[in-house]
Amino acid sequence: MATFRKRVSSWEVQIRRQGHPSITRSFKSKPDAQIWARQIEAQIDRSELPHRYRDSQRHTLGDLFSPGV
């Protein structure tokens, strides 16, 4: 379930699901935060999201073209 918090100049979203680590991200507008939260929750429901989501965000486009990765 997604939790939305209003910060000084942004909206913070935290998604927590049993069996998955929590995922947090900030947005400038609440509608953007809601769209992102729905997309992530749908990916979790379809088992498309890696169990270690944070690790998957560390790869860059250059990593894809590096021969050692």
C-alpha positions in Angstrom: 0.0 0.0 0.0 1.3 3.5 -0.9 1.5 6.2 1.8 1.7 9.8 0.6 3.2 12.6 2.8 3.4 16.3 2.0 6.8 17.7 2.6 7.8 21.3 2.4 8.1 21.4 -1.4 7.4 17.9 -2.4 5.3 14.7 -2.0 7.0 11.6 -0.6 5.6 8.2 -1.5 6.4 5.1 0.4 5.2 1.7 -0.8 5.2 -1.2 1.6 4.3 -4.8 0.6 4.7 -7.9 2.6 7.7 -9.9 1.4 9.2 -6.8 -0.4 11.5 -4.1 0.9 9.8 -0.7 1.2 10.4 1.7 -1.7 10.4 5.5 -1.2 10.5 8.3 -3.7 9.8 12.1 -3.8 7.8 14.1 -6.4 7.0 17.7 -7.0 3.3 17.0 -7.5 0.9 14.6 -5.9 -0.6 13.4 -9.2 2.9 12.3 -10.4 3.4 10.5 -7.1 0.1 8.7 -7.4 0.8 7.6 -11.0 4.3 6.3 -10.0 2.8 4.5 -6.9 0.2 2.7 -9.1 2.8 1.6 -11.6 5.1 0.2 -8.9 2.3 -1.6 -7.1 1.1 -3.1 -10.4 4.6 -4.3 -11.1 4.8 -5.9 -7.7 1.4 -7.6 -8.2 2.6 -9.0 -11.6 5.9 -10.1 -10.0 7.7 -7.9 -12.6 9.6 -5.9 -10.0 13.0 -7.3 -8.9 12.9 -8.3 -5.2 15.9 -5.9 -4.7 14.4 -2.9 -6.5 17.0 -0.5 -5.2 19.8 -2.5 -6.7 18.2 -2.5 -10.1 18.1 1.3 -10.0 22.0 1.5 -9.7 22.7 0.3 -13.2 23.4 2.9 -15.9 23.1 2.8 -19.7 26.9 2.5 -19.8 26.7 -0.7 -17.7 24.6 -2.3 -20.4 27.3 -1.7 -23.0 30.3 -2.6 -20.8 31.7 -6.1 -21.6 32.4 -6.9 -17.9 28.8 -6.6 -16.7 
